Amino acid sequence: MKRKRGRPRDPGADRRILHAARLVAAELGIQGASMSAIADRSGVGKPTIYLRWANRADLMVAAVADLRGPVETEHSGDTRGDLQRALSEDHDLYVGGEHSRFLRSVLFESVSDAELGRELEDTVFGPRRERLAAIIAQGVEDGRIRGGIDPEGTADLLSGPLVRAMVLGSDGFDADSLRAHVDVLLDGIAEPSDASVGTSG
């Protein structure tokens, strides 16, 4: 049997490279994140990186895709509470979490990089918009929210301030602001007879 040449592939190298790519891009922006800087930060040689990704653009798409994970939708019967919990998780990712500066850089770069923009939508924004829309749709089905409300459009209204805070790079939208935002919107779309949505908890 013919022996394989070279060293076996390091199973942890991909993870180190992707993590380093996010750290460097968070500090320097996507355009400032050179392969050399990523190699230095990851402790992996540039040839190893280029064996996996042809260029920086491909690497950054992979660094976003690496953040993909399950987005749990809770239906507790409390529409207001479910929305507040979902938006609190979104806040941690978009604004206050370890990946927020990286995602901000990705958002800016996606203006000129369509593939990166698609990955940002597929991995980050899309699943969380779908979660908010599902909670709102359940509220309509339960009779807590008026019929005829557009769940997707309402989801965009709910997440708008978080995206704004993400773009500005400052956390001016805190937990109290989030609760007040949910209250104002739900008070406007609740069924008049449904006190559990129409009043603050």
Stockholm file with secondary structure:
# STOCKHOLM 1.0

chainA/1-201         MKRKRGRPRDPGADRRILHAARLVAAELGIQGASMSAIADRSGVGKPTIYLRWANRADLMVAAVADLRGPVETEHSGDTRGDLQRALSEDHDLYVGGEHSRFLRSVLFESVSDAELGRELEDTVFGPRRERLAAIIAQGVEDGRIRGGIDPEGTADLLSGPLVRAMVLGSDGFDADSLRAHVDVLLDGIAEPSDASVGTSG
#=GR chainA/1-201 SS CCCCCSCCCCTTHHHHHHHHHHHHHHHHCTTTCCHHHHHHHHTCCHHHHHHHCSSHHHHHHHHHHTTCCCCCCCCCSCHHHHHHHHHHHHHIIIIISTTHHHHHHHHHHTTTCHHHHHHHIIIIIHHHHHHHHHHHHHHHHTTSBCTTCCHHHHHHHHHHHHHHHHHHTSCCSCHHHHHHHHHHHHHHHBCTTCHHHHSCC
#=GC SS_cons         CCCCCSCCCCTTHHHHHHHHHHHHHHHHCTTTCCHHHHHHHHTCCHHHHHHHCSSHHHHHHHHHHTTCCCCCCCCCSCHHHHHHHHHHHHHIIIIISTTHHHHHHHHHHTTTCHHHHHHHIIIIIHHHHHHHHHHHHHHHHTTSBCTTCCHHHHHHHHHHHHHHHHHHTSCCSCHHHHHHHHHHHHHHHBCTTCHHHHSCC
//
